[in-house]
Amino acid sequence: MAATFGLGVLILLLLIALAVPIGFALGLGGVLSLGMLVPTGTIEALMSKVVRDTSASYVFLTIPMFVLMAEFLSVGRVAEDLFLSCNRVLRKIRGGMAMAVIVAGAIHAAVTGSSTASAASLSRASYPAMRRAGYDPGFAVGTATIAGTLAVMIPPSTAFILFSLMTDTSVGKLFIAGIIPGAITAVGYIVTISLVLKYRPHLGPKPGAEEEAAKHRTSGRVWPVVLLIAVIVGSLYAGIATPTEIAAIGAAGALLVSLSTKRMTRHGFLDAVGTTLRITTMIITIIFGAHLFGYFISFSQVTTMMLQWIADSGISPTMVMLLVVFVYLLLGMVMDQAAIIILTAPISTALMVGLGYDPIWWGVIIIKTAEIGLVSPPLGLVTFVVSATSKVDLRRSFIGVLPYLVMEIIILALLLAFPQLSLALTG
């Protein structure tokens, strides 16, 4: 069985190397690999089951709704309003403008779920203002980049939805489990800004420059987004609505918020809907393929063999868990985060549950490593997006992110050492 599993993985990697889109590579690789283990009739039955079960899943309906919510808010330039509002409050503090980017990112994350969309919106809103105030270009880009990644952890998060779909865990509990780690992460970024500007003051503006740069920008309303967040998080935590219903409410609320800014045009509306359709189609194709490949993994019994090997080797569960986390950090440097979750979450979660770990906590850990991977060189997707948006070269952008990466590793260690940070609100 181990040889068959290795051959199946080799087929998948070969298809990816040939530039076959990841969704089709997973599906074709799954079908070819299953052909080594089960009859053709069984494969056809599994293909029908995958399409039927995935399409009928209420959890899947949350994906297009949350993507649509993010697109509506992007059209309404809500991130710009959030940044201006937060900057007015924090402008008298040393590093207040950079902190305003983080706070705006945390608020924006609670109504988007997409790190790339959040980072792009935040960089367009904040980078010019930070440069005018005197911030170093790399540090300004690094701040906008890391603020965008908060959308991965703070609910509603598309990454949590993907993890839920691939591991059959409660998306509601995953959302709630992300609240405290998300808040800790945002506070960690603010602490990082204070430390960086204390020991490397040349990266920030001169005293008084931030207040001077901010006082001329008085527009920006935050209350509509705060109200939308209160509805989403409150309904979720109180159990008033299911995640699917909350997603629909959020999309409708985002449309109303964008209309209230008077920036929503007919072209913007159609563009938001079209982008949502493209993203959703891509995601569902990947999920179909991943489930087919997942059946191959299940039939190959690789998880059972790994658990047996660990039991026979005498390696402690803690050491196994740390090794798997290290592998995730390495994968995050070279692979797309959605692909990592879809490809590996079923295997690693089954392994961790077999070793006695909580699947909700493990979901938070995987999402945290995905958050780190989004900004890690050489292929940090969000860093690429913000670099392109701000026109700052990649080398300087990655250097600007480094202090935040150090803080990310510290926060990851805290989440590993104290699982209750993730599970305290889940009941």
C-alpha positions in Angstrom: 0.0 0.0 0.0 2.8 2.4 0.8 4.3 2.0 -2.7 0.8 2.6 -4.3 0.4 5.8 -2.2 3.9 7.0 -3.3 3.0 6.3 -6.9 -0.3 8.2 -6.6 1.5 11.2 -5.0 4.1 11.1 -7.8 1.3 11.2 -10.4 -0.2 14.3 -8.7 3.1 16.1 -8.5 3.8 15.3 -12.2 0.5 16.8 -13.3 1.2 19.9 -11.2 4.7 20.2 -12.7 3.1 20.0 -16.2 1.1 23.2 -15.2 -2.3 21.4 -15.1 -4.6 23.6 -12.9 -4.6 22.3 -9.3 -8.3 21.3 -9.3 -8.0 19.2 -12.5 -4.6 17.8 -11.3 -6.2 16.6 -8.1 -9.2 15.1 -9.9 -7.3 13.4 -12.6 -4.6 12.2 -10.2 -7.3 10.9 -7.9 -9.0 8.9 -10.7 -5.7 7.5 -12.0 -4.5 6.5 -8.5 -7.9 5.0 -7.5 -7.6 2.9 -10.7 -4.7 1.0 -9.0 -6.9 0.1 -6.0 -10.6 -0.3 -6.9 -12.7 -1.3 -10.0 -13.9 1.3 -12.6 -17.5 1.0 -11.4 -16.4 2.1 -7.9 -14.5 5.1 -9.2 -17.6 6.2 -11.2 -19.8 5.9 -8.0 -17.2 7.9 -6.0 -17.2 10.7 -8.6 -21.0 10.9 -8.5 -20.9 10.9 -4.7 -18.3 13.7 -4.6 -20.3 16.0 -6.8 -23.6 15.3 -5.1 -22.3 15.5 -1.5 -20.2 18.7 -2.1 -22.9 20.5 -4.0 -25.5 19.6 -1.4 -23.4 20.8 1.5 -24.8 23.9 3.3 -21.3 24.7 4.5 -20.2 25.1 0.8 -22.8 27.8 0.3 -20.9 30.1 2.7 -18.0 30.4 0.3 -19.7 32.4 -2.5 -21.5 34.5 0.0 -18.4 35.5 2.0 -16.5 36.1 -1.2 -19.3 38.3 -2.5 -19.3 40.2 0.8 -15.6 40.9 0.4 -16.0 42.0 -3.2 -18.9 44.4 -2.3 -16.8 45.9 0.5 -13.8 46.3 -1.9 -16.0 48.2 -4.4 -17.2 50.4 -1.6 -13.6 51.2 -0.5 -14.5 50.3 3.0 -10.9 49.7 4.0 -10.1 53.3 3.2 -12.8 54.5 5.6 -11.6 52.1 8.3 -8.0 53.3 8.0 -9.0 57.0 8.1 -11.2 56.5 11.1 -8.6 54.4 13.1 -5.9 56.9 12.1 -7.9 59.8 13.6 -8.0 57.9 16.9 -4.4 56.8 17.0 -2.6 59.7 15.3 -1.1 61.1 18.5 0.7 57.9 19.4 4.2 57.1 18.2 3.6 54.7 15.3 -0.1 55.4 15.5 -0.6 55.4 11.7 0.9 51.9 11.4 -1.2 50.7 14.3 -4.2 52.2 12.6 -3.5 49.9 9.6 -3.5 46.9 11.9 -6.7 47.9 13.7 -8.4 48.6 10.3 -7.1 45.3 9.1 -8.6 43.5 12.1 -12.0 45.2 11.6 -11.9 44.6 7.8 -11.0 40.9 8.4 -14.2 40.4 10.3 -16.2 41.2 7.2 -14.1 39.8 4.4 -12.5 36.4 4.9 -10.0 37.0 2.0 -6.5 38.0 2.9 -5.4 39.0 -0.6 -8.5 41.3 -1.1 -8.0 42.8 2.4 -4.3 43.4 1.9 -4.8 45.0 -1.5 -7.5 47.3 -0.2 -5.5 48.3 2.9 -2.3 49.0 1.0 -4.2 51.2 -1.5 -5.7 53.1 1.4 -2.7 53.3 3.8 0.6 53.2 1.8 0.4 56.8 0.3 -0.5 58.3 3.7 2.3 56.4 5.5 4.8 57.6 3.0 3.7 61.2 3.3 4.0 60.9 7.0 7.6 59.7 6.7 7.5 55.9 7.1 10.1 53.7 5.4 8.7 52.2 2.2 9.5 48.6 3.3 8.1 49.0 6.8 4.9 50.6 5.4 4.4 47.8 2.9 5.2 45.2 5.5 2.6 46.7 7.8 -0.1 46.6 5.1 0.9 43.1 4.1 0.7 41.6 7.6 -2.6 43.4 8.4 -4.1 41.7 5.4 -3.3 38.3 6.7 -5.6 38.8 9.7 -8.5 37.9 7.3 -7.2 34.3 7.4 -7.7 33.9 11.2 -10.4 36.3 12.2 -13.9 34.9 11.3 -15.5 34.7 8.8 -12.5 33.1 7.1 -12.5 31.2 3.8 -9.6 29.1 5.1 -11.7 27.9 8.0 -14.5 27.0 5.6 -12.1 25.0 3.4 -10.7 23.2 6.5 -14.3 22.4 7.6 -15.2 21.0 4.2 -12.1 18.8 4.0 -12.2 17.4 7.6 -15.9 17.4 8.4 -15.5 19.6 11.4 -17.9 22.3 12.6 -17.4 25.6 10.7 -19.2 27.5 13.5 -16.8 26.2 16.1 -13.8 26.9 13.9 -15.0 30.5 13.4 -15.4 31.0 17.2 -12.1 29.3 17.9 -10.4 31.9 15.6 -11.6 34.9 17.6 -9.0 34.9 20.5 -6.0 33.9 18.3 -7.0 36.6 15.8 -7.2 39.2 18.6 -3.8 38.0 20.1 -2.3 38.2 16.6 -3.5 41.8 16.1 -2.1 42.9 19.5 1.2 41.1 18.6 1.5 43.2 15.5 0.9 46.4 17.4 3.5 45.4 19.9 5.9 44.7 17.0 5.3 48.2 15.7 6.2 49.7 19.1 9.4 47.7 19.4 10.5 48.3 15.8 10.1 52.1 16.1 11.7 52.1 19.6 14.9 50.4 18.4 14.9 51.5 14.8 13.3 54.9 14.9 14.5 55.9 11.4 11.9 53.5 10.0 9.1 55.7 11.2 8.1 59.4 10.9 9.5 62.3 12.9 7.5 63.2 16.1 4.3 65.1 15.1 4.5 64.1 11.4 1.7 61.5 11.7 -0.7 63.9 13.4 0.0 66.5 10.8 -0.5 64.0 7.9 -3.8 62.7 9.5 -5.5 66.0 10.4 -6.2 66.9 6.8 -8.0 63.6 6.1 -11.2 63.7 8.1 -13.5 61.5 6.0 -14.1 57.8 6.8 -17.0 56.2 8.6 -16.5 53.1 10.7 -19.9 52.5 12.2 -21.6 50.7 9.3 -18.9 48.1 9.3 -18.9 47.8 13.1 -22.6 47.2 12.9 -22.2 44.5 10.3 -19.5 42.8 12.4 -21.8 42.9 15.4 -24.5 41.2 13.4 -22.2 38.5 12.0 -20.2 37.7 15.2 -23.2 38.2 17.5 -25.5 35.9 15.5 -22.8 33.3 15.2 -21.8 33.3 18.9 -25.4 33.5 20.1 -26.5 30.7 17.8 -29.2 32.8 16.3 -28.2 31.9 12.7 -26.2 29.2 11.1 -22.9 30.0 9.3 -24.7 29.7 5.9 -27.4 32.2 7.0 -24.8 34.5 8.4 -22.9 34.5 5.1 -26.0 35.5 3.2 -26.8 38.2 5.8 -23.2 39.5 5.6 -23.3 39.7 1.7 -26.6 41.7 1.9 -25.1 43.9 4.6 -22.0 44.5 2.7 -24.0 45.6 -0.3 -26.0 48.1 1.8 -22.7 49.4 3.4 -21.2 49.9 -0.1 -24.4 51.6 -1.3 -24.3 53.9 1.7 -20.8 55.1 0.7 -22.3 56.1 -2.7 -19.3 54.4 -4.4 -21.2 51.3 -5.7 -21.8 51.7 -9.4 -23.5 49.4 -11.9 -20.1 48.4 -13.3 -18.7 47.8 -9.8 -21.7 45.6 -8.9 -21.3 43.5 -12.0 -17.5 43.2 -11.5 -18.0 42.1 -7.9 -20.5 39.4 -8.9 -18.3 38.3 -11.8 -15.2 38.0 -9.6 -17.3 36.0 -7.1 -18.4 33.5 -9.8 -14.8 33.0 -11.0 -13.4 32.5 -7.5 -16.2 30.2 -6.4 -15.9 28.1 -9.6 -12.1 27.7 -9.0 -12.7 26.7 -5.4 -15.4 24.1 -6.1 -13.3 22.5 -8.8 -10.4 22.2 -6.4 -12.7 20.7 -3.7 -14.1 18.1 -6.2 -10.6 17.0 -7.2 -9.4 17.0 -3.6 -12.2 14.8 -2.4 -11.4 12.3 -5.2 -7.8 12.3 -4.2 -8.8 12.0 -0.6 -10.7 8.8 -1.4 -7.4 7.4 -2.8 -5.6 8.3 0.4 -8.4 6.7 2.4 -8.3 3.4 0.4 -4.4 3.4 0.6 -4.8 3.4 4.4 -1.7 5.7 4.7 -3.1 7.4 7.9 -3.5 4.0 9.7 0.0 3.0 8.6 1.4 6.3 9.9 -0.3 5.9 13.3 1.0 2.3 13.6 4.5 3.4 12.7 4.4 6.2 15.3 3.1 3.7 17.9 5.9 1.2 17.1 8.7 3.9 16.9 8.0 5.3 20.4 8.0 8.9 19.2 5.9 11.1 21.5 2.7 12.7 20.2 4.1 16.1 21.0 7.2 15.5 18.9 5.0 14.3 16.0 2.8 17.3 16.2 5.8 19.7 16.2 7.3 17.9 13.2 4.0 18.2 11.3 3.8 21.9 12.2 7.4 22.4 10.9 6.4 20.7 7.6 3.5 23.1 7.3 5.7 26.1 7.8 8.0 24.8 5.0 5.1 24.0 2.7 3.8 27.5 3.3 7.0 29.0 1.8 6.5 27.3 -1.6 2.8 26.3 -2.0 -0.5 28.1 -2.2 -2.2 28.0 1.2 -5.6 26.8 -0.1 -3.9 23.9 -1.9 -2.0 23.0 1.3 -5.2 22.9 3.3 -7.1 20.9 0.7 -4.3 18.4 0.1 -3.0 17.8 3.6 -5.8 18.7 6.1 -7.6 15.3 5.9 -4.4 13.4 6.5 -2.9 15.5 9.2 -6.2 16.0 11.1 -6.9 12.3 11.1 -3.3 11.8 12.4 -3.6 14.4 15.1 -7.1 13.1 16.3 -5.6 9.6 16.4 -2.9 11.0 18.7 -5.5 12.6 21.0 -5.5 16.2 19.8 -8.6 18.3 19.4 -9.5 18.8 15.7 -10.8 22.4 16.2 -7.5 23.4 17.9 -5.6 21.7 15.1 -7.6 23.6 12.6 -6.5 26.9 14.2 -2.9 25.7 14.1 -3.1 24.9 10.4 -4.7 28.2 9.6 -2.0 30.0 11.6 0.8 28.3 9.6 -1.2 29.3 6.5 -1.2 32.9 7.7 2.6 32.8 8.2 3.0 31.2 4.7 1.1 34.0 3.0 3.9 36.5 3.8 7.0 34.1 3.9 9.6 34.3 1.2 10.0 33.2 -1.5 6.4 32.7 -2.6 4.4 34.7 0.0 1.2 35.5 -2.0 0.1 38.5 0.0 3.5 40.1 -0.1 3.5 39.8 -3.9 0.0 41.4 -4.0 0.9 44.4 -1.8 4.3 44.9 -3.5 2.5 45.1 -6.9 -0.2 47.5 -5.5 2.3 49.8 -3.8 5.0 49.6 -6.5 7.7 48.7 -3.9 10.2 46.0 -4.9 9.8 42.5 -3.5 13.1 42.4 -1.7 12.2 45.5 0.3 8.7 44.2 0.9 9.9 40.9 2.3 12.4 42.7 4.6 9.6 44.9 5.8 7.6 41.8 6.8 10.4 40.1 8.8 9.8 41.7 12.2 6.1 40.6 12.0 7.2 37.1 11.0 9.2 36.8 14.2 6.1 37.8 16.2 4.0 35.3 14.2 6.4 32.4 15.3 6.0 33.6 19.0 2.2 33.6 18.7 2.2 30.2 17.0 4.3 28.8 19.9 1.7 30.3 22.4 -1.2 28.6 20.5 0.7 25.3 20.5 1.6 25.5 24.2 -1.9 26.7 25.4 -4.7 25.1 23.4 -7.3 26.8 25.6 -6.5 30.1 23.8 -8.2 28.6 20.8 -10.9 26.5 22.6 -12.0 28.8 25.4 -15.0 30.2 23.5 -16.1 27.0 21.8 -17.7 25.5 24.9 
